[in-house]
């Protein structure tokens, strides 16, 4: 029988908090994070203390969030 790997509640809660933090960032904050990543070099281990997230976490949730947004016409 195939054993499934389910995420634990603390992991799920962390993902929920991270997604909310990234989705509620203003455009100015998102641009600032992208600018910092370009200036300091792209590294997935970069930590942004003012936002409380790592660049890799931001990148994942930003990419997932872009698929949820509907284009304005």
Secondary structure, DSSP 8 states (H G I E B T S, - for coil): --------HHHHHHHHHHHHHHHT--HHHHHHHHHHHHHH---TT-EETTTTEEHHHHHHHHHHHHHHS----
